[in-house]
Amino acid sequence: MAHNVTIEQIAAHAGEAVTLHGWVADKTDKGKLQFLRVRDGTGVIQATLFHKSVSPEAFEAAKHVPQESSVIVTGEVRQEPRAPGGYELSVTDFEVVQRARGEFPITPKEHGIEFLMANRHLWLRSSRQHAILRVRATIIQAIRNWLDEQGFLLMDTPILTPAAVEGTTTLFETDFYGDPAYLTQSGQLYNEANAMAFGKVYCFGPTFRAEKSKTRRHLSEFWMVEPEWAFGTLDDYMKVAEQMVSYVVQTVLEKRAAEMEMLERDLAPLKRVVPPFPRISYDDAVKLIQTKGDANFKWGDDFGAPDETLISEQFDRPVFVYKYPTEMKAFYMAPDAERPEVCLSADLLAPEGYGEIIGGGQRSDNLEYLEAQLEKHKLPREPYEWYLDLRKYGSVPHCGFGLGIERTVAWICKLEHVRETIPFPRMLEKIYP
């Protein structure tokens, strides 16, 4: 009796009869011998059919089956060092569940990125996309495991919100029963309320930015994990962030070695991602840029991609840039008590030119300061009344950060563009499929 197994389990069944459910990724016709590459979502295996080993009907079905037809294959698992994964299936029965209608659009040849993105629903079946998205799943799992083990409680925050978290110019507006509402830019403000109730929390979900940007780092919809905790400082945030990022990278190296090999990723830079991460002040970063990059860069300017790359090239692992000008950061960021023109913020820049993957810092716990900030930024008070309440009833120093999943995946996999880091990317002028 053949066991139903998946391809990733195949090594445990050498010498046994098994049944696989999957799709034909490719095939080679050798007359009385058919070689099929079968995939099932967990891996790929070579299936060999001799015309004498199966029924005439099964052999004819295999001989003429088109690419990406769905099939059920039964046979004996054999060790074969030359085959993908080191095993192959000597087929004894072959059944077509659905015969693909026509030639599969994505054939083994070069395709332009526009074509591939228009066929993203089919491009997902390729080995490269499998590798990237499996790494993504491992990154997410590692993040959640680490935070759970450190005592952070998962809290779900709203996607529909009445006000901005950061800039009002990057909001997607929608109708909420006759009133305007917005797709969230971040769960942070609500997570601050959660932290005042539960101490250490995190949220994880989709966030939205209506930035009309076409850079390789930007998506209109992306996923972010946001830890937040009470009685935390800027330094506490940086220590937690570096420990979490290091854990995630080392977990990927341990669990996704095959995928990283498929992507031809140089692992040496990732092996160096261990705490402590270097830290450089915004002041010193400006001097560095002025000396080695743009001599006209001024204090108060925001970093562009070339600036972030220049900074990160000075170090062998991710680097924190801390204490940015207060005017550059969101209204809720706590100012430095000794130097209020800078705030208790820090961004984590990934190496190899991947730029910011984390932004965060210490939040202001001062009611009067936040009231003044709302006025200064011309933000209406009413939607933020609940947020101000957090400073009226047991306010404490607290901190947190947000890590963008897609940028992190792009860095760890060393991808040219974030569009490959999520199954169905949403970008400027890109909402199909």
Backbone torsions as a table, in degrees:
resi	resn	phi	psi	omega
1	MET	NA	121.6	-179.9
2	ALA	-76.1	139.4	177.5
3	HIS	-89.5	141.4	170.1
4	ASN	-76.5	119.4	-179.5
5	VAL	-134.9	169.5	172.0
6	THR	-104.6	163.1	-176.1
7	ILE	-66.0	-33.6	179.4
8	GLU	-67.9	-15.9	178.2
9	GLN	-95.4	-0.3	-165.9
10	ILE	-62.1	-33.9	-177.4
11	ALA	-61.0	-29.0	-179.2
12	ALA	-77.5	-2.5	-175.2
13	HIS	-124.1	24.4	178.1
14	ALA	-57.0	132.7	-179.2
15	GLY	83.5	-2.3	-178.2
16	GLU	-105.4	160.6	173.1
17	ALA	-88.8	128.6	-178.1
18	VAL	-134.5	162.7	175.0
19	THR	-122.9	130.4	178.0
20	LEU	-113.4	143.2	173.9
21	HIS	-114.5	121.7	-177.2
22	GLY	-170.0	-148.8	-175.1
23	TRP	-135.6	152.5	178.3
24	VAL	-83.4	110.6	-179.7
25	ALA	-81.2	-31.4	-177.8
26	ASP	-170.8	161.5	175.5
27	LYS	-153.4	156.3	177.2
28	THR	-127.8	126.4	-177.8
29	ASP	-94.6	115.1	176.8
30	LYS	-115.1	36.7	-180.0
31	GLY	74.7	-104.1	-178.6
32	LYS	-83.3	3.9	177.4
33	LEU	-131.3	125.8	179.3
34	GLN	-114.4	129.5	174.3
35	PHE	-106.6	120.7	178.2
36	LEU	-119.1	135.0	169.8
37	ARG	-96.6	115.4	-176.1
38	VAL	-109.4	133.8	176.5
39	ARG	-119.4	151.5	178.8
40	ASP	-133.3	12.8	-178.1
41	GLY	95.7	-23.6	177.9
42	THR	-103.6	-12.4	-179.0
43	GLY	171.4	-172.0	179.8
44	VAL	-131.3	140.6	177.7
45	ILE	-137.5	148.9	175.1
46	GLN	-86.1	127.4	177.2
47	ALA	-113.0	126.0	-178.9
48	THR	-109.9	133.4	-180.0
49	LEU	-122.2	114.9	169.2
50	PHE	-90.1	140.5	-175.0
51	HIS	-62.3	-24.4	180.0
52	LYS	-85.0	-11.0	-174.8
53	SER	-94.0	-10.2	-179.3
54	VAL	-133.0	169.1	177.7
55	SER	-67.3	155.0	177.6
56	PRO	-55.4	-36.7	-179.6
57	GLU	-66.7	-42.6	179.9
58	ALA	-65.2	-40.5	-179.4
59	PHE	-65.8	-42.0	178.8
60	GLU	-64.7	-38.7	178.0
61	ALA	-62.1	-43.3	179.9
62	ALA	-68.7	-37.7	-177.3
63	LYS	-64.1	-32.4	-173.4
64	HIS	-113.4	6.5	-176.9
65	VAL	-70.5	130.0	178.9
66	PRO	-77.3	160.5	175.5
67	GLN	-57.2	139.3	177.4
68	GLU	71.7	16.5	167.2
69	SER	-71.1	146.1	177.4
70	SER	-87.7	138.2	-171.7
71	VAL	-142.5	161.3	169.7
72	ILE	-122.0	123.9	-174.0
73	VAL	-123.5	130.8	177.7
74	THR	-120.4	140.5	178.7
75	GLY	179.6	-175.3	179.9
76	GLU	-98.9	134.7	179.6
77	VAL	-79.5	127.1	178.3
78	ARG	-126.4	142.5	173.8
79	GLN	-72.9	131.7	-179.6
80	GLU	-150.0	99.1	-174.9
81	PRO	-58.0	-27.2	-177.7
82	ARG	-80.8	-14.4	-177.2
83	ALA	-85.2	155.2	175.9
84	PRO	-58.0	127.7	179.9
85	GLY	82.1	-6.0	176.5
86	GLY	85.4	3.5	179.4
87	TYR	-137.3	154.4	172.2
88	GLU	-138.7	167.6	-177.0
89	LEU	-114.9	119.5	173.3
90	SER	-85.8	107.1	-166.2
91	VAL	-78.7	135.7	174.5
92	THR	-114.6	-16.4	177.0
93	ASP	-153.5	143.7	-176.0
94	PHE	-142.8	127.3	-177.9
95	GLU	-132.3	132.4	175.6
96	VAL	-91.5	121.8	177.4
97	VAL	-81.9	-48.2	175.8
98	GLN	-144.7	123.7	179.4
99	ARG	-81.9	121.7	-178.5
100	ALA	-57.5	140.4	-176.5
101	ARG	-93.7	97.7	179.7
102	GLY	89.1	178.2	-178.1
103	GLU	-72.3	134.5	178.0
104	PHE	-64.1	130.0	-173.6
105	PRO	-59.6	-34.5	-175.9
106	ILE	-99.8	92.2	-178.7
107	THR	-91.7	166.3	-179.9
108	PRO	-70.6	71.1	176.0
109	LYS	-153.6	174.2	-178.8
110	GLU	-72.1	133.7	175.5
111	HIS	-127.7	146.6	175.8
112	GLY	-70.1	154.0	-176.2
113	ILE	-64.2	-34.4	178.8
114	GLU	-63.0	-42.3	177.7
115	PHE	-63.2	-45.1	-178.9
116	LEU	-64.2	-39.8	179.3
117	MET	-69.0	-35.4	177.4
118	ALA	-67.8	-23.3	178.3
119	ASN	-113.6	35.4	-176.3
120	ARG	-57.0	-35.2	-178.8
121	HIS	-63.1	-23.0	177.2
122	LEU	-101.5	-32.7	178.5
123	TRP	-60.0	-27.9	179.8
124	LEU	-58.1	-19.0	-176.9
125	ARG	-80.5	-8.1	-176.1
126	SER	-76.4	156.9	-176.6
127	SER	-64.4	-35.0	179.4
128	ARG	-65.2	-45.3	-179.8
129	GLN	-67.0	-36.8	174.8
130	HIS	-57.1	-46.8	-177.6
131	ALA	-61.9	-48.5	-177.6
132	ILE	-61.0	-46.5	-173.3
133	LEU	-77.2	-23.0	171.3
134	ARG	-71.9	-38.4	174.5
135	VAL	-62.1	-43.1	178.0
136	ARG	-55.9	-47.4	-178.9
137	ALA	-61.1	-38.5	179.2
138	THR	-68.7	-38.9	176.7
139	ILE	-59.7	-47.2	-179.3
140	ILE	-63.2	-45.0	179.9
141	GLN	-62.2	-42.0	-179.7
142	ALA	-64.3	-42.1	178.3
143	ILE	-58.5	-49.6	-177.0
144	ARG	-66.4	-41.0	178.7
145	ASN	-60.8	-44.1	-177.6
146	TRP	-65.1	-47.3	-179.5
147	LEU	-63.8	-41.4	178.1
148	ASP	-60.6	-43.8	-178.2
149	GLU	-67.7	-25.0	179.0
150	GLN	-88.5	5.7	175.7
151	GLY	88.5	12.7	175.2
152	PHE	-82.3	137.8	-178.3
153	LEU	-101.4	128.4	178.8
154	LEU	-70.6	125.9	178.1
155	MET	-128.7	134.5	179.4
156	ASP	-90.6	129.3	-179.5
157	THR	-110.5	158.2	-173.1
158	PRO	-66.6	146.7	170.6
159	ILE	-90.6	-35.0	174.1
160	LEU	-91.0	124.7	-177.3
161	THR	-132.0	156.8	-179.8
162	PRO	-88.3	-6.6	-173.6
163	ALA	-155.4	169.9	-178.9
164	ALA	-78.8	151.2	169.0
165	VAL	-92.6	-41.4	178.9
166	GLU	-122.2	-122.3	-176.3
167	GLY	-72.8	135.8	-179.8
168	THR	-73.4	-13.7	-177.1
169	THR	-80.5	-8.9	-177.6
170	THR	-113.9	30.8	-179.1
171	LEU	-96.5	139.3	167.4
172	PHE	-91.7	117.5	-178.3
173	GLU	-92.5	143.3	175.4
174	THR	-141.1	171.4	-178.2
175	ASP	-95.1	130.4	178.0
176	PHE	-120.9	85.5	-179.2
177	TYR	53.3	44.7	176.7
178	GLY	96.3	-13.3	177.8
179	ASP	-111.0	151.5	178.2
180	PRO	-72.1	141.4	173.0
181	ALA	-139.8	168.8	-173.2
182	TYR	-135.0	146.4	172.3
183	LEU	-73.4	134.5	-169.9
184	THR	-63.1	141.2	171.2
185	GLN	-89.1	-20.4	-174.6
186	SER	-174.0	150.7	174.8
187	GLY	-91.5	8.5	-169.1
188	GLN	-59.1	-50.3	-174.8
189	LEU	-58.7	-43.5	178.3
190	TYR	-68.3	-32.4	179.0
191	ASN	-69.7	-26.8	174.0
192	GLU	-63.6	-40.2	175.5
193	ALA	-64.0	-41.4	177.8
194	ASN	-61.9	-40.0	-179.0
195	ALA	-65.8	-35.1	178.3
196	MET	-70.1	-18.1	178.2
197	ALA	-97.6	-34.8	-172.0
198	PHE	-119.9	-4.9	176.4
199	GLY	89.0	-71.7	-178.1
200	LYS	-124.3	118.7	-175.4
201	VAL	-138.8	167.2	168.5
202	TYR	-152.6	151.1	172.7
203	CYS	-120.5	155.4	-179.9
204	PHE	-145.7	120.7	-179.3
205	GLY	-179.5	-176.0	-178.9
206	PRO	-75.3	143.8	174.4
207	THR	-131.9	160.4	-168.7
208	PHE	-134.1	134.3	176.2
209	ARG	-134.7	121.1	-179.1
210	ALA	-87.5	51.5	177.7
211	GLU	-85.3	129.2	178.7
212	LYS	-85.6	68.2	-175.7
213	SER	-121.0	140.4	178.8
214	LYS	-115.4	21.5	-178.5
215	THR	-74.2	165.8	-177.6
216	ARG	-73.2	-4.2	-177.9
217	ARG	-104.4	-4.1	-168.8
218	HIS	-113.5	137.9	168.7
219	LEU	-129.4	154.4	176.6
220	SER	-81.2	-26.6	176.0
221	GLU	-128.2	123.0	-179.9
222	PHE	-145.0	164.4	-177.1
223	TRP	-104.5	141.0	-175.8
224	MET	-139.5	138.4	171.7
225	VAL	-104.4	133.7	-172.4
226	GLU	-133.3	94.3	172.2
227	PRO	-76.6	146.7	178.5
228	GLU	-147.5	138.7	178.9
229	TRP	-150.2	150.0	179.4
230	ALA	-77.9	153.3	179.4
231	PHE	59.4	39.6	178.8
232	GLY	-118.6	147.8	-178.5
233	THR	-115.5	176.7	176.6
234	LEU	-57.0	-44.8	-179.3
235	ASP	-65.5	-37.9	177.0
236	ASP	-59.9	-44.7	179.3
237	TYR	-57.3	-47.8	-177.0
238	MET	-64.4	-36.8	178.6
239	LYS	-66.7	-43.2	178.8
240	VAL	-65.1	-45.1	-177.1
241	ALA	-62.3	-43.9	-178.0
242	GLU	-67.8	-35.3	177.9
243	GLN	-67.1	-42.3	-178.9
244	MET	-66.3	-46.6	-178.3
245	VAL	-63.1	-42.0	178.3
246	SER	-61.4	-44.9	178.9
247	TYR	-59.2	-43.6	-178.7
248	VAL	-62.7	-48.2	-177.9
249	VAL	-63.0	-44.8	-178.5
250	GLN	-67.9	-31.4	175.9
251	THR	-66.0	-42.2	177.3
252	VAL	-61.7	-44.0	179.0
253	LEU	-60.4	-35.7	-178.7
254	GLU	-76.4	-42.6	-169.7
255	LYS	-99.5	-17.3	-175.1
256	ARG	-124.6	40.1	-179.4
257	ALA	-61.6	-41.8	-178.6
258	ALA	-64.6	-41.0	179.9
259	GLU	-67.1	-40.3	179.1
260	MET	-66.3	-35.4	176.3
261	GLU	-65.9	-41.2	179.1
262	MET	-61.4	-37.7	179.6
263	LEU	-79.6	-4.1	-179.0
264	GLU	57.3	39.1	-179.4
265	ARG	-79.1	128.6	172.6
266	ASP	-71.3	118.1	-173.7
267	LEU	-86.4	-14.8	-176.0
268	ALA	-56.2	-47.1	179.6
269	PRO	-63.1	-31.5	-178.8
270	LEU	-74.4	-33.2	179.4
271	LYS	-65.3	-21.0	179.5
272	ARG	-85.2	-2.1	-177.2
273	VAL	-81.2	79.5	178.3
274	VAL	-136.3	148.6	179.0
275	PRO	-67.3	156.4	-2.0
276	PRO	-84.7	149.0	174.4
277	PHE	-84.6	146.7	176.9
278	PRO	-64.7	155.8	179.3
279	ARG	-130.2	137.5	177.3
280	ILE	-138.3	135.1	180.0
281	SER	-73.1	156.3	175.3
282	TYR	-56.3	-40.8	179.4
283	ASP	-55.4	-48.5	-178.5
284	ASP	-71.1	-32.1	177.3
285	ALA	-64.4	-39.4	177.6
286	VAL	-61.6	-45.4	179.2
287	LYS	-61.4	-39.4	179.0
288	LEU	-62.1	-45.4	179.7
289	ILE	-64.1	-43.2	-179.9
290	GLN	-63.0	-33.8	-177.6
291	THR	-81.4	-42.9	-171.7
292	LYS	-110.4	-6.3	-176.4
293	GLY	-132.3	-100.0	-175.7
294	ASP	-97.8	109.0	-178.1
295	ALA	-67.0	-20.2	-178.2
296	ASN	-91.6	0.6	179.2
297	PHE	-64.6	134.0	-175.9
298	LYS	-114.6	151.8	173.5
299	TRP	-60.3	129.0	-176.6
300	GLY	106.0	-15.1	175.8
301	ASP	-75.4	148.3	175.9
302	ASP	-85.0	153.5	179.8
303	PHE	-78.2	134.1	168.3
304	GLY	-92.5	176.6	-179.3
305	ALA	-56.7	-43.9	178.7
306	PRO	-62.9	-34.4	179.3
307	ASP	-66.9	-45.5	179.3
308	GLU	-62.6	-38.4	178.5
309	THR	-63.9	-43.8	179.1
310	LEU	-59.9	-44.2	-179.9
311	ILE	-63.1	-49.3	-175.4
312	SER	-66.8	-26.5	179.9
313	GLU	-66.7	-14.9	-179.5
314	GLN	-81.5	-5.4	-173.4
315	PHE	-132.4	161.6	-176.4
316	ASP	-101.3	10.1	179.1
317	ARG	-157.4	177.0	179.6
318	PRO	-55.8	150.7	-176.3
319	VAL	-130.7	137.7	173.7
320	PHE	-88.0	132.4	166.3
321	VAL	-107.2	122.2	-172.1
322	TYR	-122.3	162.0	178.9
323	LYS	57.8	65.7	173.4
324	TYR	-73.6	160.8	173.4
325	PRO	-57.1	136.9	-177.9
326	THR	-57.8	-35.7	-177.8
327	GLU	-65.4	-22.1	-177.4
328	MET	-82.1	-21.5	-170.4
329	LYS	-105.9	172.0	-175.6
330	ALA	-64.8	160.1	-172.5
331	PHE	-61.8	-24.3	-173.5
332	TYR	-87.9	-6.2	-175.1
333	MET	-71.4	135.3	-177.2
334	ALA	-72.7	131.9	175.5
335	PRO	-76.0	154.7	174.1
336	ASP	-69.6	123.8	-176.1
337	ALA	-60.4	-33.2	-178.2
338	GLU	-89.3	-13.7	-177.4
339	ARG	-153.5	78.2	-170.0
340	PRO	-64.0	-12.6	177.7
341	GLU	-72.3	-12.0	172.5
342	VAL	-119.2	156.3	-177.3
343	CYS	-119.3	166.9	-175.1
344	LEU	-84.2	63.6	-176.6
345	SER	-119.4	162.0	174.3
346	ALA	-158.3	139.8	173.1
347	ASP	-111.9	144.6	174.8
348	LEU	-102.6	120.4	179.7
349	LEU	-99.3	126.9	177.1
350	ALA	-77.8	150.6	178.0
351	PRO	-74.9	178.3	175.2
352	GLU	64.6	26.4	174.2
353	GLY	82.9	17.3	-176.1
354	TYR	-93.8	-7.6	170.2
355	GLY	69.4	-157.6	-173.6
356	GLU	-66.3	125.8	171.9
357	ILE	-115.9	-16.3	178.1
358	ILE	-136.9	138.6	169.0
359	GLY	-129.5	140.3	179.7
360	GLY	-178.8	-168.2	179.8
361	GLY	156.7	-164.9	180.0
362	GLN	-92.8	132.8	-178.8
363	ARG	-88.7	148.5	177.4
364	SER	-68.1	133.3	176.2
365	ASP	-106.7	17.2	-174.8
366	ASN	-105.8	118.1	-176.6
367	LEU	-61.7	-48.8	-176.4
368	GLU	-63.2	-38.5	178.8
369	TYR	-63.4	-44.5	-179.1
370	LEU	-67.0	-37.3	176.4
371	GLU	-61.0	-42.9	178.2
372	ALA	-66.0	-37.1	179.7
373	GLN	-65.3	-38.6	177.3
374	LEU	-61.3	-42.5	178.3
375	GLU	-65.9	-44.8	-178.3
376	LYS	-60.7	-40.1	-178.9
377	HIS	-88.0	4.5	178.7
378	LYS	56.6	44.2	177.0
379	LEU	-101.3	135.6	-179.2
380	PRO	-66.7	138.2	-174.4
381	ARG	-72.1	-38.0	-171.0
382	GLU	-53.7	-47.6	-179.0
383	PRO	-66.4	-14.9	-177.6
384	TYR	-105.9	6.5	-177.9
385	GLU	-57.2	-42.6	179.9
386	TRP	-63.0	-35.5	180.0
387	TYR	-68.2	-39.6	176.8
388	LEU	-65.8	-30.5	178.2
389	ASP	-58.0	-30.0	-179.2
390	LEU	-63.4	-23.4	178.8
391	ARG	-92.5	-3.5	179.2
392	LYS	-96.7	-26.4	-172.0
393	TYR	-124.9	87.8	176.0
394	GLY	77.6	41.4	179.2
395	SER	-65.4	140.2	179.1
396	VAL	-141.6	157.3	170.7
397	PRO	-57.9	137.4	178.9
398	HIS	-153.0	160.5	-174.4
399	CYS	-147.0	172.5	178.1
400	GLY	178.5	177.9	-179.2
401	PHE	-156.4	165.5	175.2
402	GLY	-125.3	129.3	176.6
403	LEU	-110.3	124.6	178.5
404	GLY	-81.7	121.8	-176.2
405	ILE	-64.9	-44.9	-173.7
406	GLU	-65.4	-42.5	177.6
407	ARG	-65.3	-35.5	178.8
408	THR	-67.1	-42.4	176.6
409	VAL	-62.0	-44.1	-179.9
410	ALA	-59.3	-42.9	179.7
411	TRP	-66.4	-51.1	-175.2
412	ILE	-64.2	-37.9	178.9
413	CYS	-86.9	-9.1	-176.8
414	LYS	56.3	62.0	-179.9
415	LEU	-99.2	153.2	179.9
416	GLU	-73.8	-29.4	-171.8
417	HIS	-147.2	146.4	-179.8
418	VAL	-71.8	-9.2	-177.0
419	ARG	-63.0	-21.7	179.6
420	GLU	-90.5	0.7	-172.4
421	THR	-92.6	-2.9	-178.7
422	ILE	-141.0	144.7	-175.0
423	PRO	-54.3	-46.5	-178.1
424	PHE	-130.7	88.7	-175.5
425	PRO	-68.4	144.6	174.6
426	ARG	-114.5	115.7	-176.9
427	MET	-132.2	174.5	176.8
428	LEU	-54.2	122.9	179.3
429	GLU	63.4	23.5	-179.5
430	LYS	-134.9	99.6	177.2
431	ILE	-133.9	11.9	176.9
432	TYR	-124.4	138.6	-3.0
433	PRO	-78.3	NA	NA
